[in-house]
């Protein structure tokens, strides 16, 4: 990963989208280059997931221009788009009792011709993807009987097996414990830096965003409130304005990255004499 079909650079220009009469995205400009992890953060309802769905080709009734590898998303046939862009949703519901390996093999379908079955190479790619996400032991397990965290690691493996040049991640670690949160984003970093992957991820965990994202787009009411390198975007002024809640922003002494802590009423009362 990525494959020769990757062409992964993502870009949006003057992108707007509405659900019926309700505007969700307003004049968004965004770009992600190979080797970058770019985060999208913002309150619930600010348009984060909608933005990913547009890049994935799920929502097409937008205005503006949205491109993958310089080509307008709406002009790319679905199978071709699936070879360029992989998606890790927040949660996946599987209606049939597939094994974890069978689910990961679904990531190989864009590379198959017609009704061809998966080859030994496809199976090898799928097993390696499970290994990379720490889910090799789950290969023969029924996906419906896995925990939310186990299932999410399998879905991430499916995206890796897809061998696309870009990956869209919608809060991919929401159901994972601390160990696997770190392992998943370490792997995303490895793929970005080592293999030129384009990674665009939605996060609610601002500390994960500070640790792993090269740049941040901070959304508010469907528009870009702030954009740039992480330290310039995740400031007290920006975060309190967008989330309308007080936070404490400092530097992590160990990593040198930003540390963001939401403040309870009790904590804010203690800070009053200091301020």
Backbone as CSV, one residue per row, in Angstrom:
resi,resn,N_x,N_y,N_z,CA_x,CA_y,CA_z,C_x,C_y,C_z
1,UNK,0.868,-1.177,0.000,0.000,0.000,0.000,0.914,1.240,0.000
2,UNK,0.627,2.249,-0.845,-0.462,2.304,-1.806,-0.141,1.583,-3.104
3,UNK,-1.134,1.343,-3.904,-0.969,0.662,-5.180,-0.644,1.670,-6.266
4,UNK,-0.226,1.202,-7.446,0.005,2.115,-8.558,-1.219,2.909,-8.952
5,UNK,-2.407,2.394,-8.594,-3.644,3.098,-8.920,-3.961,4.202,-7.923
6,UNK,-3.071,4.388,-6.937,-3.379,5.263,-5.827,-3.748,6.678,-6.198
7,UNK,-2.797,7.432,-6.811,-3.086,8.814,-7.202,-3.852,9.533,-6.091
8,UNK,-3.306,9.505,-4.890,-4.132,9.776,-3.739,-4.373,11.206,-3.332
9,UNK,-3.682,12.197,-3.897,-3.837,13.564,-3.406,-5.312,13.967,-3.394
10,UNK,-5.759,14.474,-2.237,-7.143,14.897,-2.077,-7.221,16.415,-2.062
11,UNK,-8.243,16.951,-2.698,-8.429,18.401,-2.687,-9.897,18.746,-2.856
12,UNK,-10.295,19.806,-2.189,-11.642,20.363,-2.353,-11.503,21.864,-2.531
13,UNK,-12.303,22.413,-3.432,-12.278,23.860,-3.676,-13.713,24.379,-3.663
14,UNK,-13.962,25.321,-2.776,-15.274,25.964,-2.679,-16.394,24.924,-2.555
15,UNK,-16.145,23.913,-1.752,-17.081,22.800,-1.589,-18.232,23.186,-0.657
16,UNK,-19.450,23.002,-1.136,-20.640,23.225,-0.318,-21.591,22.053,-0.518
17,UNK,-22.347,21.747,0.536,-23.283,20.632,0.467,-24.427,20.872,1.429
18,UNK,-25.615,20.437,1.008,-26.803,20.568,1.858,-27.579,19.268,1.854
19,UNK,-28.179,18.955,3.005,-29.169,17.891,3.071,-30.527,18.557,2.942
20,UNK,-31.117,18.476,1.764,-32.368,19.191,1.527,-32.137,20.686,1.628
21,UNK,-32.874,21.324,2.517,-32.742,22.768,2.712,-31.723,23.118,3.795
22,UNK,-31.091,22.105,4.380,-30.173,22.335,5.495,-28.733,22.333,5.009
23,UNK,-28.057,23.487,5.012,-26.657,23.521,4.605,-25.774,22.829,5.637
24,UNK,-24.819,22.031,5.160,-23.937,21.284,6.051,-22.481,21.706,5.881
25,UNK,-22.070,21.929,4.637,-20.715,22.411,4.347,-20.819,23.705,3.561
26,UNK,-19.950,24.659,3.896,-20.008,25.978,3.266,-18.625,26.394,2.777
27,UNK,-18.437,26.397,1.454,-17.242,26.954,0.816,-15.951,26.436,1.435
28,UNK,-15.848,25.111,1.545,-14.680,24.492,2.165,-13.563,24.324,1.138
29,UNK,-12.379,24.790,1.487,-11.157,24.521,0.726,-10.274,23.613,1.571
30,UNK,-9.781,22.529,0.970,-9.002,21.551,1.730,-8.089,20.805,0.781
31,UNK,-6.916,20.419,1.270,-6.047,19.565,0.473,-5.187,18.703,1.380
32,UNK,-4.870,17.496,0.898,-4.022,16.563,1.629,-3.035,15.965,0.639
33,UNK,-1.755,16.076,0.962,-0.705,15.589,0.080,-0.243,14.196,0.519
34,UNK,0.363,13.426,-0.397,0.950,12.145,-0.011,1.959,12.322,1.122
35,UNK,1.887,11.416,2.106,2.792,11.486,3.242,2.246,12.262,4.420
36,UNK,1.074,12.875,4.267,0.483,13.677,5.333,-0.628,12.930,6.053
37,UNK,-0.755,13.222,7.344,-1.964,12.888,8.091,-2.630,14.213,8.429
38,UNK,-3.799,14.426,7.885,-4.528,15.666,8.100,-5.800,15.347,8.889
39,UNK,-6.023,16.103,9.958,-7.168,15.869,10.813,-8.289,16.856,10.575
40,UNK,-9.520,16.370,10.722,-10.695,17.232,10.699,-11.324,17.160,12.083
41,UNK,-11.404,18.285,12.759,-11.991,18.321,14.094,-13.066,19.396,14.129
42,UNK,-13.955,19.266,15.086,-15.031,20.234,15.224,-16.180,19.622,15.995
43,UNK,-17.146,20.430,16.388,-18.289,19.932,17.159,-19.144,18.957,16.352
44,UNK,-20.007,18.236,17.045,-20.998,17.409,16.361,-21.838,18.275,15.431
45,UNK,-22.084,17.759,14.230,-22.912,18.489,13.284,-22.189,19.541,12.477
46,UNK,-20.853,19.580,12.575,-20.116,20.612,11.845,-19.745,20.198,10.432
47,UNK,-20.090,18.961,10.023,-19.878,18.547,8.639,-18.701,17.612,8.420
48,UNK,-18.106,17.093,9.481,-16.894,16.287,9.354,-17.132,14.999,8.564
49,UNK,-18.106,14.207,8.989,-18.377,12.937,8.314,-18.900,13.166,6.902
50,UNK,-19.699,14.192,6.720,-20.204,14.524,5.382,-19.049,14.788,4.428
51,UNK,-18.027,15.463,4.893,-16.855,15.751,4.067,-16.188,14.454,3.609
52,UNK,-16.035,13.504,4.522,-15.439,12.222,4.145,-16.305,11.479,3.139
53,UNK,-17.615,11.509,3.332,-18.527,10.806,2.415,-18.444,11.388,1.007
54,UNK,-18.184,12.669,0.888,-18.040,13.279,-0.434,-16.770,12.790,-1.104
55,UNK,-15.657,12.758,-0.366,-14.407,12.250,-0.937,-14.521,10.773,-1.299
56,UNK,-15.358,10.038,-0.567,-15.539,8.612,-0.839,-16.483,8.354,-2.003
57,UNK,-17.111,9.410,-2.532,-18.031,9.252,-3.649,-19.431,8.836,-3.238
58,UNK,-19.721,8.846,-1.937,-21.048,8.445,-1.453,-22.061,9.557,-1.679
59,UNK,-21.664,10.791,-1.413,-22.520,11.964,-1.632,-21.997,12.723,-2.845
60,UNK,-22.838,12.955,-3.828,-22.384,13.547,-5.082,-23.092,14.852,-5.435
61,UNK,-24.118,15.205,-4.690,-24.884,16.412,-5.015,-24.290,17.653,-4.343
62,UNK,-22.998,17.833,-4.516,-22.323,18.989,-3.924,-22.047,20.031,-4.991
63,UNK,-21.700,21.207,-4.557,-21.207,22.235,-5.478,-19.746,22.483,-5.166
64,UNK,-19.031,22.965,-6.154,-17.602,23.130,-6.002,-16.874,22.000,-6.702
65,UNK,-15.613,21.827,-6.372,-14.793,20.807,-7.021,-14.112,19.948,-5.958
66,UNK,-14.197,18.635,-6.139,-13.577,17.673,-5.226,-12.785,16.687,-6.072
67,UNK,-11.502,16.533,-5.794,-10.650,15.713,-6.655,-9.843,14.697,-5.856
68,UNK,-9.562,13.580,-6.516,-8.623,12.576,-6.037,-7.581,12.399,-7.129
69,UNK,-6.343,12.698,-6.814,-5.302,12.631,-7.834,-5.539,13.574,-8.993
70,UNK,-6.205,14.690,-8.720,-6.456,15.688,-9.743,-7.687,15.453,-10.578
71,UNK,-8.372,14.327,-10.367,-9.563,13.999,-11.158,-10.821,14.180,-10.316
72,UNK,-11.824,14.836,-10.887,-13.072,15.073,-10.189,-13.698,13.749,-9.740
73,UNK,-14.058,13.677,-8.447,-14.586,12.440,-7.864,-15.796,11.934,-8.637
74,UNK,-16.680,12.835,-9.052,-17.897,12.403,-9.745,-17.613,11.802,-11.113
75,UNK,-16.412,12.026,-11.649,-16.059,11.484,-12.954,-15.347,10.142,-12.864
76,UNK,-15.059,9.685,-11.640,-14.317,8.431,-11.453,-15.311,7.294,-11.214
77,UNK,-15.304,6.239,-12.035,-16.188,5.094,-11.805,-15.959,4.511,-10.412
78,UNK,-17.024,3.983,-9.787,-16.908,3.490,-8.410,-15.777,2.500,-8.178
79,UNK,-15.590,1.542,-9.067,-14.518,0.559,-8.880,-13.153,1.230,-8.924
80,UNK,-12.982,2.165,-9.843,-11.712,2.884,-9.922,-11.489,3.732,-8.674
81,UNK,-12.566,4.357,-8.187,-12.442,5.184,-6.990,-12.058,4.325,-5.788
82,UNK,-12.595,3.093,-5.729,-12.268,2.197,-4.619,-10.812,1.744,-4.666
83,UNK,-10.182,1.793,-5.829,-8.753,1.484,-5.907,-7.908,2.668,-5.463
84,UNK,-8.523,3.837,-5.422,-7.796,5.047,-5.032,-8.032,5.453,-3.582
85,UNK,-9.248,5.179,-3.091,-9.638,5.665,-1.766,-10.229,4.526,-0.943
86,UNK,-9.653,4.289,0.231,-10.197,3.326,1.188,-10.849,4.089,2.330
87,UNK,-11.853,3.466,2.947,-12.617,4.138,3.993,-12.667,3.262,5.239
88,UNK,-12.421,3.876,6.393,-12.621,3.221,7.683,-13.708,3.999,8.408
89,UNK,-14.948,3.493,8.418,-16.037,4.210,9.087,-15.919,4.078,10.600
90,UNK,-16.719,4.865,11.299,-16.694,4.818,12.757,-17.159,3.458,13.267
91,UNK,-18.170,2.907,12.634,-18.656,1.581,13.023,-19.266,0.932,11.806
92,UNK,-19.064,-0.368,11.685,-19.598,-1.118,10.559,-20.492,-2.241,11.065
93,UNK,-21.684,-2.326,10.529,-22.609,-3.404,10.874,-22.612,-4.409,9.726
94,UNK,-22.288,-5.632,10.031,-22.246,-6.681,9.018,-23.427,-7.613,9.219
95,UNK,-24.285,-7.712,8.219,-25.513,-8.473,8.362,-25.330,-9.971,8.224
96,UNK,-24.249,-10.402,7.586,-24.027,-11.825,7.350,-22.839,-12.313,8.184
97,UNK,-22.826,-13.599,8.521,-21.793,-14.128,9.422,-20.466,-14.423,8.721
98,UNK,-19.886,-13.422,8.103,-18.578,-13.605,7.476,-17.505,-13.788,8.543
99,UNK,-16.429,-14.482,8.172,-15.265,-14.507,9.049,-14.501,-13.192,8.882
100,UNK,-13.628,-12.913,9.829,-12.829,-11.695,9.743,-11.988,-11.690,8.462
101,UNK,-11.424,-12.836,8.098,-10.616,-12.901,6.878,-11.466,-12.609,5.652
102,UNK,-12.689,-13.122,5.611,-13.575,-12.849,4.473,-13.898,-11.369,4.375
103,UNK,-14.074,-10.707,5.514,-14.338,-9.263,5.506,-13.139,-8.510,4.953
104,UNK,-11.945,-8.899,5.369,-10.744,-8.220,4.872,-10.566,-8.469,3.384
105,UNK,-10.898,-9.640,2.923,-10.791,-9.955,1.491,-11.715,-9.089,0.648
106,UNK,-12.768,-8.537,1.249,-13.633,-7.619,0.509,-12.849,-6.402,0.025
107,UNK,-11.787,-6.075,0.715,-10.933,-4.975,0.279,-10.198,-5.256,-1.016
108,UNK,-10.143,-6.511,-1.417,-9.478,-6.882,-2.663,-10.417,-6.810,-3.870
109,UNK,-11.733,-6.697,-3.651,-12.697,-6.751,-4.752,-12.441,-5.697,-5.836
110,UNK,-12.054,-4.454,-5.486,-11.808,-3.488,-6.569,-10.695,-3.906,-7.520
111,UNK,-9.847,-4.852,-7.086,-8.715,-5.272,-7.914,-9.016,-6.528,-8.721
112,UNK,-10.187,-7.117,-8.507,-10.551,-8.333,-9.232,-11.258,-7.981,-10.528
113,UNK,-11.142,-8.844,-11.491,-11.791,-8.636,-12.787,-13.082,-9.435,-12.855
114,UNK,-14.158,-8.753,-13.192,-15.430,-9.435,-13.357,-15.846,-10.171,-12.102
115,UNK,-16.175,-11.464,-12.268,-16.620,-12.293,-11.150,-15.509,-13.213,-10.654
116,UNK,-14.269,-12.821,-10.890,-13.136,-13.656,-10.498,-13.058,-13.794,-8.984
117,UNK,-12.559,-14.966,-8.553,-12.363,-15.198,-7.133,-10.994,-14.679,-6.707
118,UNK,-10.828,-14.509,-5.396,-9.558,-14.033,-4.874,-8.460,-15.077,-5.119
119,UNK,-7.278,-14.592,-5.441,-6.140,-15.474,-5.666,-5.405,-15.734,-4.350
120,UNK,-4.414,-16.604,-4.411,-3.579,-16.845,-3.231,-2.881,-15.555,-2.802
121,UNK,-2.515,-14.723,-3.779,-1.882,-13.449,-3.449,-2.851,-12.553,-2.692
122,UNK,-4.114,-12.523,-3.106,-5.114,-11.719,-2.400,-5.254,-12.177,-0.952
123,UNK,-5.288,-13.485,-0.762,-5.405,-14.023,0.592,-4.180,-13.661,1.412
124,UNK,-3.008,-13.739,0.816,-1.779,-13.368,1.524,-1.802,-11.894,1.930
125,UNK,-2.265,-11.024,1.021,-2.362,-9.593,1.326,-3.329,-9.363,2.476
126,UNK,-4.447,-10.084,2.466,-5.446,-9.939,3.523,-4.895,-10.398,4.866
127,UNK,-4.183,-11.510,4.878,-3.624,-12.005,6.142,-2.556,-11.052,6.687
128,UNK,-1.763,-10.488,5.811,-0.756,-9.531,6.258,-1.412,-8.268,6.820
129,UNK,-2.526,-7.873,6.218,-3.250,-6.701,6.724,-3.783,-6.971,8.129
130,UNK,-4.293,-8.175,8.368,-4.750,-8.540,9.708,-3.593,-8.520,10.697
131,UNK,-2.439,-8.985,10.268,-1.269,-8.967,11.148,-0.886,-7.536,11.514
132,UNK,-0.946,-6.648,10.543,-0.515,-5.257,10.788,-1.445,-4.536,11.750
133,UNK,-2.688,-4.972,11.846,-3.627,-4.332,12.771,-3.793,-5.133,14.064
134,UNK,-2.934,-6.118,14.279,-2.991,-6.896,15.499,-4.205,-7.784,15.575
135,UNK,-4.733,-8.190,14.419,-5.976,-8.959,14.389,-5.809,-10.316,13.719
136,UNK,-4.573,-10.801,13.582,-4.342,-12.071,12.893,-5.067,-13.225,13.574
137,UNK,-5.154,-13.190,14.899,-5.796,-14.283,15.643,-7.304,-14.323,15.432
138,UNK,-7.852,-13.269,14.819,-9.302,-13.197,14.603,-9.726,-13.714,13.235
139,UNK,-8.788,-14.160,12.417,-9.054,-14.464,11.001,-10.238,-15.385,10.797
140,UNK,-10.377,-16.417,11.607,-11.444,-17.400,11.404,-12.683,-17.132,12.240
141,UNK,-12.673,-16.031,12.986,-13.791,-15.715,13.871,-14.946,-15.072,13.108
142,UNK,-16.159,-15.316,13.554,-17.360,-14.697,13.004,-17.345,-13.202,13.335
143,UNK,-17.421,-12.357,12.330,-17.331,-10.910,12.540,-18.432,-10.418,13.473
144,UNK,-19.588,-11.090,13.458,-20.708,-10.671,14.305,-20.457,-10.961,15.778
145,UNK,-19.516,-11.830,16.073,-19.242,-12.212,17.450,-18.005,-11.529,18.022
146,UNK,-17.478,-10.589,17.285,-16.330,-9.829,17.776,-16.812,-8.615,18.558
147,UNK,-15.976,-8.147,19.459,-16.284,-6.905,20.158,-16.171,-5.736,19.184
148,UNK,-16.686,-4.585,19.589,-16.605,-3.400,18.716,-15.158,-3.074,18.380
149,UNK,-14.267,-3.177,19.363,-12.862,-2.879,19.126,-12.203,-3.869,18.191
150,UNK,-12.499,-5.168,18.382,-11.950,-6.191,17.488,-12.465,-5.996,16.074
151,UNK,-13.751,-5.733,15.954,-14.341,-5.538,14.628,-13.709,-4.338,13.923
152,UNK,-13.416,-3.292,14.663,-12.840,-2.107,14.049,-11.433,-2.376,13.522
153,UNK,-10.688,-3.200,14.217,-9.349,-3.551,13.727,-9.442,-4.371,12.443
154,UNK,-10.464,-5.197,12.342,-10.680,-5.963,11.111,-11.049,-5.029,9.960
155,UNK,-11.903,-4.050,10.227,-12.304,-3.101,9.189,-11.107,-2.271,8.738
156,UNK,-10.232,-1.916,9.667,-9.025,-1.183,9.287,-8.123,-2.063,8.419
157,UNK,-8.047,-3.347,8.758,-7.271,-4.275,7.926,-7.845,-4.360,6.520
158,UNK,-9.176,-4.338,6.410,-9.803,-4.349,5.083,-9.352,-3.150,4.258
159,UNK,-9.272,-1.977,4.895,-8.831,-0.777,4.183,-7.378,-0.903,3.736
160,UNK,-6.536,-1.495,4.576,-5.135,-1.694,4.193,-5.039,-2.660,3.015
161,UNK,-5.817,-3.742,3.058,-5.798,-4.725,1.976,-6.259,-4.123,0.657
162,UNK,-6.996,-3.054,0.711,-7.505,-2.399,-0.498,-6.384,-1.770,-1.310
163,UNK,-5.261,-1.457,-0.630,-4.077,-0.899,-1.288,-4.381,0.364,-2.080
164,UNK,-5.182,1.230,-1.506,-5.492,2.511,-2.134,-4.399,3.530,-1.788
165,UNK,-4.368,4.595,-2.544,-3.383,5.636,-2.293,-3.801,6.612,-1.219
166,UNK,-5.099,6.615,-0.877,-5.626,7.516,0.149,-6.545,6.731,1.066
167,UNK,-6.588,7.153,2.319,-7.462,6.501,3.284,-8.237,7.569,4.046
168,UNK,-9.529,7.344,4.200,-10.418,8.235,4.942,-10.818,7.517,6.219
169,UNK,-10.584,8.164,7.356,-10.841,7.530,8.643,-11.814,8.383,9.444
170,UNK,-12.957,7.796,9.798,-13.984,8.516,10.541,-13.972,8.038,11.990
171,UNK,-13.246,8.748,12.833,-13.089,8.364,14.240,-12.788,6.868,14.349
172,UNK,-11.699,6.411,13.737,-11.455,4.969,13.623,-11.123,4.278,14.935
173,UNK,-10.759,5.041,15.971,-10.351,4.406,17.229,-11.358,4.615,18.348
174,UNK,-12.573,5.024,18.023,-13.572,5.321,19.043,-13.846,4.137,19.960
175,UNK,-13.792,2.920,19.407,-14.131,1.734,20.196,-12.888,0.966,20.649
176,UNK,-11.714,1.569,20.478,-10.479,0.872,20.814,-9.915,1.360,22.140
177,UNK,-9.225,0.449,22.846,-8.558,0.862,24.072,-7.271,1.609,23.710
178,UNK,-6.589,2.119,24.730,-5.437,2.993,24.496,-4.370,2.299,23.667
179,UNK,-4.122,1.034,23.950,-3.074,0.304,23.216,-3.347,0.331,21.722
180,UNK,-4.572,-0.029,21.327,-4.868,-0.134,19.907,-5.089,1.233,19.257
181,UNK,-5.492,2.219,20.027,-5.537,3.575,19.481,-4.153,3.979,18.991
182,UNK,-3.164,3.743,19.833,-1.783,4.100,19.484,-1.289,3.245,18.321
183,UNK,-1.566,1.950,18.365,-1.066,1.071,17.306,-1.671,1.422,15.952
184,UNK,-2.966,1.736,15.929,-3.614,2.081,14.666,-3.018,3.364,14.091
185,UNK,-2.895,4.392,14.912,-2.371,5.648,14.380,-0.866,5.583,14.124
186,UNK,-0.144,4.750,14.863,1.259,4.518,14.519,1.353,3.884,13.133
187,UNK,0.441,2.964,12.845,0.434,2.322,11.532,0.063,3.311,10.439
188,UNK,-0.922,4.184,10.696,-1.268,5.221,9.721,-0.048,6.100,9.454
189,UNK,0.676,6.462,10.513,1.893,7.271,10.349,2.928,6.520,9.530
190,UNK,3.101,5.237,9.801,4.058,4.428,9.051,3.707,4.386,7.568
191,UNK,2.427,4.202,7.271,1.986,4.147,5.881,2.133,5.494,5.188
192,UNK,1.870,6.569,5.917,1.982,7.904,5.325,3.439,8.249,5.029
193,UNK,4.268,8.135,6.043,5.672,8.537,5.896,6.454,7.550,5.048
194,UNK,6.234,6.255,5.286,7.038,5.245,4.607,6.567,4.892,3.212
195,UNK,5.251,5.014,2.959,4.716,4.542,1.688,3.915,5.599,0.937
196,UNK,3.949,6.841,1.421,3.308,7.928,0.693,1.801,7.933,0.736
197,UNK,1.206,7.296,1.740,-0.248,7.289,1.864,-0.770,8.702,2.128
198,UNK,-1.947,8.990,1.602,-2.682,10.214,1.921,-3.714,9.850,2.976
199,UNK,-3.671,10.489,4.136,-4.566,10.131,5.237,-5.351,11.351,5.686
200,UNK,-6.675,11.228,5.620,-7.577,12.281,6.095,-8.464,11.648,7.162
201,UNK,-8.391,12.177,8.385,-9.064,11.533,9.496,-9.899,12.503,10.312
202,UNK,-11.095,12.061,10.675,-11.952,12.798,11.597,-11.641,12.317,13.008
203,UNK,-11.448,13.256,13.928,-11.176,12.903,15.316,-11.977,13.777,16.261
204,UNK,-12.426,13.180,17.358,-12.942,13.958,18.476,-11.891,14.088,19.575
205,UNK,-10.957,13.132,19.614,-9.898,13.153,20.616,-8.819,14.141,20.174
206,UNK,-8.810,15.308,20.797,-7.895,16.361,20.379,-6.445,16.027,20.713
207,UNK,-6.214,15.179,21.708,-4.852,14.789,22.030,-4.283,13.834,20.987
208,UNK,-5.113,12.933,20.464,-4.668,12.111,19.346,-4.394,12.978,18.119
209,UNK,-5.253,13.958,17.894,-5.032,14.878,16.771,-3.713,15.612,16.929
210,UNK,-3.423,16.073,18.139,-2.179,16.814,18.384,-0.963,15.926,18.196
211,UNK,-1.086,14.660,18.573,0.049,13.742,18.505,0.354,13.286,17.086
212,UNK,-0.687,13.062,16.276,-0.472,12.386,14.996,-0.688,13.246,13.758
213,UNK,-1.447,14.311,13.852,-1.787,15.056,12.634,-0.716,16.091,12.294
214,UNK,-0.385,16.153,11.009,0.554,17.182,10.539,-0.141,18.527,10.421
215,UNK,-1.389,18.486,9.955,-2.190,19.711,9.855,-3.611,19.410,10.313
216,UNK,-4.325,20.477,10.654,-5.687,20.348,11.168,-6.605,21.314,10.423
217,UNK,-7.815,20.829,10.114,-8.905,21.705,9.682,-9.929,21.705,10.814
218,UNK,-10.166,22.858,11.384,-11.121,23.018,12.467,-12.411,23.581,11.885
219,UNK,-13.477,22.784,11.929,-14.746,23.175,11.325,-15.700,23.750,12.374
220,UNK,-16.469,24.708,11.929,-17.549,25.255,12.746,-18.715,25.590,11.830
221,UNK,-19.874,24.995,12.113,-21.088,25.239,11.340,-20.855,25.060,9.842
222,UNK,-20.071,24.037,9.492,-19.880,23.682,8.097,-18.798,24.438,7.360
223,UNK,-18.174,25.406,8.007,-17.099,26.159,7.379,-15.778,25.918,8.084
224,UNK,-14.678,26.265,7.422,-13.354,26.125,8.018,-13.091,27.342,8.907
225,UNK,-13.074,27.112,10.213,-12.820,28.177,11.173,-11.333,28.487,11.259
226,UNK,-10.513,27.444,11.209,-9.058,27.612,11.251,-8.423,26.423,10.552
227,UNK,-7.260,26.661,9.959,-6.555,25.602,9.227,-5.068,25.876,9.295
228,UNK,-4.281,24.817,9.453,-2.837,24.986,9.483,-2.167,23.886,10.284
229,UNK,-0.894,24.094,10.627,-0.189,23.111,11.437,-0.868,23.014,12.794
230,UNK,-0.743,21.869,13.400,-1.529,21.543,14.586,-1.390,22.580,15.696
231,UNK,-0.167,22.983,15.998,0.056,23.913,17.113,-0.606,25.263,16.882
232,UNK,-0.796,25.627,15.628,-1.404,26.928,15.325,-2.928,26.871,15.338
233,UNK,-3.481,25.664,15.234,-4.946,25.530,15.164,-5.544,25.172,16.518
234,UNK,-4.904,24.248,17.234,-5.450,23.797,18.515,-5.033,24.735,19.646
235,UNK,-5.453,25.965,19.534,-5.157,26.963,20.559,-6.372,27.140,21.467
236,UNK,-6.123,27.718,22.634,-7.226,27.965,23.568,-8.287,28.849,22.924
237,UNK,-7.856,29.881,22.229,-8.804,30.809,21.608,-9.677,30.104,20.583
238,UNK,-9.051,29.332,19.693,-9.817,28.629,18.660,-10.768,27.588,19.250
239,UNK,-10.267,26.792,20.171,-11.064,25.687,20.705,-12.241,26.176,21.537
240,UNK,-12.019,27.191,22.360,-13.139,27.704,23.159,-14.171,28.393,22.270
241,UNK,-13.723,28.999,21.180,-14.668,29.657,20.269,-15.516,28.647,19.519
242,UNK,-14.902,27.564,19.080,-15.602,26.583,18.255,-16.462,25.642,19.092
243,UNK,-15.904,25.145,20.192,-16.630,24.165,21.010,-17.486,24.821,22.090
244,UNK,-17.315,26.125,22.271,-18.088,26.867,23.270,-17.985,26.206,24.644
245,UNK,-16.788,25.759,24.963,-16.498,25.126,26.247,-15.047,25.408,26.582
246,UNK,-14.771,25.590,27.847,-13.417,25.952,28.245,-12.504,24.733,28.245
247,UNK,-11.265,24.938,27.846,-10.259,23.878,27.824,-8.951,24.426,28.370
248,UNK,-8.099,23.498,28.745,-6.742,23.840,29.170,-5.791,23.320,28.105
249,UNK,-4.970,24.186,27.535,-4.041,23.797,26.485,-2.625,24.050,26.971
250,UNK,-1.806,23.013,26.925,-0.424,23.125,27.368,0.429,22.237,26.471
251,UNK,1.702,22.104,26.803,2.601,21.241,26.057,2.922,20.003,26.875
252,UNK,2.811,18.852,26.254,3.168,17.600,26.904,4.686,17.562,27.085
253,UNK,5.141,17.472,28.321,6.580,17.514,28.607,7.329,16.345,27.977
254,UNK,6.650,15.215,27.804,7.310,14.025,27.269,7.420,14.065,25.753
255,UNK,6.329,14.429,25.068,6.301,14.354,23.605,6.574,15.690,22.921
256,UNK,6.377,16.792,23.648,6.501,18.109,23.026,5.276,18.512,22.231
257,UNK,4.256,17.633,22.189,3.019,17.929,21.484,2.045,18.638,22.427
258,UNK,0.977,19.198,21.838,-0.014,19.877,22.650,-0.797,18.884,23.512
259,UNK,-1.222,19.378,24.653,-2.064,18.624,25.566,-3.333,19.435,25.774
260,UNK,-4.493,18.827,25.466,-5.777,19.528,25.566,-6.653,18.817,26.586
261,UNK,-7.079,19.555,27.604,-7.890,18.973,28.672,-9.178,19.779,28.815
262,UNK,-10.338,19.124,28.681,-11.598,19.839,28.923,-11.719,20.175,30.397
263,UNK,-12.257,21.343,30.703,-12.335,21.804,32.079,-13.752,21.678,32.622
264,UNK,-13.882,21.006,33.740,-15.157,20.925,34.432,-15.430,22.252,35.139
265,UNK,-16.653,22.413,35.615,-16.993,23.624,36.364,-16.089,23.761,37.585
266,UNK,-15.834,22.652,38.271,-14.980,22.693,39.458,-13.566,23.145,39.113
267,UNK,-13.036,22.626,37.979,-11.691,23.024,37.569,-11.627,24.503,37.215
268,UNK,-12.667,24.995,36.540,-12.695,26.410,36.165,-12.747,27.308,37.407
269,UNK,-13.447,26.866,38.434,-13.515,27.637,39.670,-12.130,27.737,40.308
270,UNK,-11.362,26.655,40.238,-10.009,26.667,40.804,-9.081,27.592,40.014
271,UNK,-9.341,27.711,38.728,-8.471,28.546,37.880,-8.762,30.024,37.993
272,UNK,-9.895,30.397,38.508,-10.268,31.820,38.564,-9.219,32.684,39.245
273,UNK,-8.691,32.295,40.408,-7.661,33.147,41.039,-6.402,33.299,40.194
274,UNK,-6.083,32.218,39.410,-4.870,32.258,38.561,-5.069,33.210,37.417
275,UNK,-6.289,33.197,36.840,-6.557,34.054,35.679,-6.726,35.495,36.101
